[in-house]
Amino acid sequence: MFFFVLQTFDSNAVTEDYDYSTGTDPDIDNTGFCDKTTVRTFRQYYVPVLYWVVCILGAFGNLLVVGIYAQFRNRLKTMTDVYLLNLAVADLLFLFTLPFWAVSASKGWVFGLIMCKLVTSIYKINFFSCMLLLTCISVDRYIAIVQATKAQKFKVKRLLYSKLVCVCVWLLAVILSLPELIFADQKTVNKQDTCDMIYPKDASKTIKMFVSAIQVSVGFCLPLAVMLVCYSVIVKTLLQAKNFQKHKALKVIITVVAVFVLSQLPYNGFLVVRTIDAANATITNCEVAVKIDIAAQVMQSLAYMHCCLNPFLYAFIGVRFRKDLIKIWRSLGFVNLKKVNKFQSGASRSSAMSETEITGALSL
């Protein structure tokens, strides 16, 4: 049945020249023919290098997070622990797709139709799951700090709820990625195969606008709105509290929100521009379209950097996480015992606030 649907779409399909490896639209302009040689050349040299760097750095940090949870299984005691483990897994699966796009940018899509659909679907599933899990972490921090008494009272139930929430997050991410599974297809452009989104001709603009709108709303607007609300209340609560160091907690909050906005806002702003152009044909200058395509590739690579930073923003700020990491390194002979003891004693003195109940959710 599924392949019958795909064949039906294929008979009336229109190729929306949407380069999924970069998220850019080579025909964003409405001037008819537009030479995008500059864009393709830039992509050929820029994308592979950046994607491999992001993949390696992100894999290193997220594998450490997964490794710590695997080594110290008793760490999964809080909702945030469960969210962090799922976030690391989602980041790793997301990073798994980048080598495919790196090869595609330089040599074309050489992996076949099935891998085209599989990789694009995995990419989108884990994109949405990452964003939704960041939203969940914000809510959990709000509960743990602002509603600290209730949070402690229902600690066991909250851990169970977190697992159910994660299941719902993954299911929702799969549902939101269905357009990629259905419309991703292999085509030939300039004697080179590509993996692109190909929509049915009679509903091309509508579907394209819907897909972009979902990505912007669920992948940026929703997480940002929840972060701003939750962290604003948390900051107010911390400022009213007494007898503990507030500065570190406030710095963590400001850093988390700032990094999210700086990394995600530019690319999501481009998606809004692309959606408006798809509906109203607002960009009619070829030179402007070329510049937008190149800028979009830079903005998307900046957005991808967030998965490299997640382990440091959400996991390694915690004292217990750092101690567990040091234990692993020490067991492997990577660190000197005297330096470890000196570091741990210094960390304990400088992070007394992180051991208190009110900031436990910020520094695990």
N, C-alpha and C positions, 0 to 999 in steps of 0.2 A: 504493500500500500504506500509506504513511504517513498519508494523509488518511482512509483507511478505518479505521485504528486510532483516529484522533482522533474520527471519527464514532461509533465504538463506545463510546469513553469518554463522549462527549457524551450518549448516550442513557441512561446510568446515572450521570450526573455529579451531584456535589453541589458547590455553591459554598462553598468555604471562604473566608469574607469576609476574605481576606488582601490588604491593601493593599500591593502590591509597591513602590509609590513610597516608602513609609515603612518597610516591613518589619513593620508592626504588624497585629494581628488584632482587628478591631472586635468580634468575638464571643469574645474571650478569656475573658469571664465566662460563667458557666453559669446565669444567672438567667432565661433566656428572653429577654424583651424588655428592652433596655437602651438608653436614649437616649444616642447618641454625638454629639449636636449640638456639644458643647463640643470634642470631638476633631476633628470636621470643620472647625470654625471655626479652631481653632488651626493645623491643617494648612494651611488655605487661605492664612493670612497668614505662617506661619513657614517652611514648606517651600520655596516659590518663592524667597524672598530668600536663604535659606541655600544652596540648591542652586546658584543662579546665582553667588553669591560663591565657593563651592568650585570651581565649574566654571571661572571666570575665573582665579582664583589658580593652580589646579592646571594649567590649560592653559599659562599663562605660564611656569611653572617647567619643566614637562616638555617644552614646545616648545624651550626653551633647550637642554636636554640633547640632544634629537634634532638640533637645529641645529648644535651643537658637533660631534657625531659625523659629521654630514653634511659639515661644512666641513673637519674634520680627520679624514679617513678612516683615517689611519695610527694613530689612537688605539686602534683595536680590537685591542689586543695581549695583553690578559689576559682570564681568565675573567670577572672582575668587570666589565670593560668591556662584554662581551657581555651579561651579566645586566642591567647598568644600562640599556643601550639597549633591551632587551626590556621592562624594568620601566617605562621612560618611555612606550613604545608602549602597553603594557597600561593604564597610568594614563590616557593620552589617550583610549583607546577606552572605558574606564570612565566618564570624565568626559563623553564624548559622550552617554551615556544620561541624564545628570542633567537637561538642559533638558526632555526629554520628561516626566520625572516632575514637574518644576516646573510645567509647563503643566497636567499632569493633576491636580495638587493643587488648582488654582484653577478650572479649566474642565472637568474630567473628561477621559476619554481620547477624543481627537478624531482619532486617527491610524489607526484601523482595526485589524482582527484581525492582518494580516500584520506590521505594525509592532509590535503588542503582543508577538507571539512573538519577533520579531527583537530588539527592544530588551531584553526580559527575558533573552534568551539571551546577548546581548552583555554585558549587565551582569554576569551570573554567570560567564561565561567569563573575563572580565578581573578579576573579584574573585578567583577561584581562582588565576589566573596570577600576579597581583600577590603573593599570599601565598606561593605556591610559589617565586617568584623571590627573595623576601626570604629564604626558607629556604636557597636555593642560595647567595646572597651570604654568609650566615653560615658555611656549610660552606667556601666558597672562602677566606674570610678565615682560617678555622682552618688550612686547608692551607698558605696562603701564609706564615703567621706561625709556627705550631707545627711544621709540616713544611717549613720554608723550604728546606732543602737539596734535598729530593726535588722540591719545587715548581719550583725553578729547573732541575733536571735534566730534568724532563718538561714544560717550559714549552710547547713546540709541541703536544704531545699534549693537554695540558690545555685549550688554546685550541680544539682540535677537539672535545674532549669537551664543552666548554661549549656549543657550537653544537648538538650532539646532545641535550644535556640540555634546552636551550630548546625544541627540537622536541617532546621528550617532555612537557615542562611544558604546552605549548599543547594537545597532544593529550589529556592527562589533564584539563585544564580544560574542553575541549569535552565529554568524556565525562561529567564531573561536572555539566555544565549541561543535560544531556538532559531532566531533569524539567521545567525551565523551557520548553524547546522543545515538549514534549509537552502539558503541563498549563496553560500560560499561555493565557488566553482573555479575550475581551471580553464583559462583561455589563452590564446596566443596573440601577442601584440608585438609588432615589429620583429617577427620571427623568433620571439622569445616567450616561453610559457610563463604565465603569472597566475597567482591565486587571488581572486578578487570576489567582491560581492556582485552577483548578477541578479537583478530584480525583474519581475514580470513587467513587460512594457506598459501595460495599461494602468499600473499602480506604482510605477517607479518612484516618483517624487514623494508620494504619500508614505510608502514604506521607508524610504531613505530618511525622511523627516522624523518618522516615528522611532527608528533605530537610534538616530542621533539624540533625540529628545530623551529617550530612556537612559542613554549613557550619561548625559549631562545631569539629569535629575537624580538618578539613583547613584551614579558614580562620583558626583561632586556636590550638588546642592543639598541632598539629604544628609550626607556625612558632615558637611560644613555646618549646616543649621544645627544639627544635634550637638556637635562639638562646641559651638559658640554658646548654646544655651546651657549645656552641662558644665562646661569649664567656667562660665561666668558665675554660676551659682557656687561652684567649688571655690573659686577665688574669693568670693564674698565670705564664704564660710571660713576659709583659712585666715583672712584678715581679721575676723572677729575672734578667732581662737587665741589662747594665751599659753605661755610657758613652753613654746617650742619654736624651732627655727622655721620661718615661713619662706625664706628666700629661695631655697632649693626647690621646694614644691612649686612655687610660682614660676621659676625659671623653666622647670619641666613643662608646665602647662603652656607657657608662651612659646617655647620651642616647638612643641608638638603642633600647635595651631599654625604657627608661622611657616613651618616646613611644609605642612599640608597645603596651605594657601599658595605659597610661592612655587611649589612644584606642580600643583594641579590646575590652578587658575588660568595660566596662559593657554594650555592646550584645550581646556574646556571652553575657554573664550573663542578659540578657533572653531570648535565644533558648533558653537552657536552661530558664528558667521557663516559656516558652511551650510547649516540648516536653513538660514535665512536666504542664502543665495540659491539653494535648491528650489525654494518656493517662489522667489521674486526675481531671480536673475539679476542681482544687484551688481555683480562684478563683471564688467564687460571689457576691461583692459587686459590684454595678454601679459604685459609686463608686470602689472600688479598681481595677476594670478600666479605668475612664476615666483615672485617674491613671497607670496603667501604660502605657496607649497614648500619652499625651502624653510621658511620660518616655522612652519608646522612640524617639520621633521625635527628641528631643534627643540621645539616645545614639547613634543611627544617624548623625546629622549630624556628631557628634564623630568617629565611626569613619571617615567619608568624608574628614575633614580630613587623614587620613594620606597620601592621594595628593597633597596639596598640599605636604606636608613631605618626601616621599621625595627630591626633587631636592636638597634642602639637607642631609638626613641622609646620603645615599649618594653624591652627586656633587660638590656645590659645596664640601664640606669639603676636597677635594683641591686641592693647589697647582697641578698641571698643568691641572685643570679651570678654576680661576679665571683662570689666565694665558690659556688659550684663549678664555675668555669676554671678557676684557679686549681681546684682539686683535680680536675681532669688533666690540665696541663702538667701539674706536679706529678701525677701518676705516670705520665708519658715522658717525664724527665725534661720538659721544656723550660721549666723555671727553677730558680734557686730557692731552697727552703727558707733561707734568711730573708731574702727579698719578699717572699710570700708573706711571712709573718709580719714584716715591717709594713707591707701594703695593707694587710688585713687590720692591723691595729690602727693605722691611720684612717682607714675607711670607716672603722667603727666609731672613732672619735668625731669624724667630720660628718657622719650621717646619722647622728642620734635621732634626728627627726624622722628618718625613714623607718626606724624601728617602732615608732609609735603607732597606735591603732588608727589615728585619724589620717595618716598619710600612707598607710599600708598599701593602698591601691595604686599610689603613684610610684612607689619604689618597692618592688616585690622582693 
